Amino acid sequence: MITVHHLENSRSQRLLWLLEELGTPYTVQRYARDRKTLLAPPELKQVHPLGKSPVITDGAITVAESGAIIEYLLDAHAQAQGHGALRPPPGTAERRQFTYWLHFAEGSAMPFLVMKLVFDKVRSAPVPFFIKPILKGVADEVGKTFLMPNITQQLAFIESTLAAQPWFAGAEFSAADVQMSYPLEAAAERVGLGSSHPHISAWLQRIHARPAYQRALAQGGPYSAVPG
């Protein structure tokens, strides 16, 4: 039996969703963030040395990192739904897109969004009054000249992709959409999408309407892609 070691308001939510899409039985071990630091509790280090989420255990097997967990689950458990469930066939253009977006989510999208979260917290950090203008100035400059230009460019690229096709791997929903859910939910909450990203907004509405997504929310509890 798979156990998802689920940290509240974290990337592990999308693994609950994937398991619901696959129809694979699992259990949930919930963990709460530290209310001051927002970090995972030390108990997670008993599951994996880094003490991070997501991580799953499947009998004696422990797998960490979202992309690695998704590939493990597709390799080990998608056969119940038939060959290729939630993953396009090898050697196809759709499979190449699938692989690209599976890695883009954490390799390209999330670093800038995490940095924005960090610098937003720097701006509002409780510090002596004479230091606050300096910290705010540095955070504002990093956001204006580095973070927001990169985030804006990435969102425009994603928007153009979803304008040309309904899902990240092409015409069919796949686990690449599951992987991309967290960065785009985080972008919607942290940056805002507005009228300039109608296809991303429509995609978010489509995934949120999926029955498996709703079942995963019921399993994981209250969820936000931006810890706070």
Secondary structure, DSSP 4 states (H G I P E B T S, - for coil): -EEEEEETTSTHHHHHHHHHHHT--EEEEEEPPPTTT-PPPGGGGGTSTT--S-EEEETTEEEESHHHHHHHHHHHHGGGG-TTTTSPPTTSHHHHHHHHHHHHIIIIIHHHHHHHHHHHHHHT----TTTHHHHHHHHHHHIIIIIHHHHHHHHHHHHHHHHH-SBTTBSS--HHHHHHHHHHHHHHHHT--GGG-HHHHHHHHHHHTSHHHHHHHHHH-S--SS--
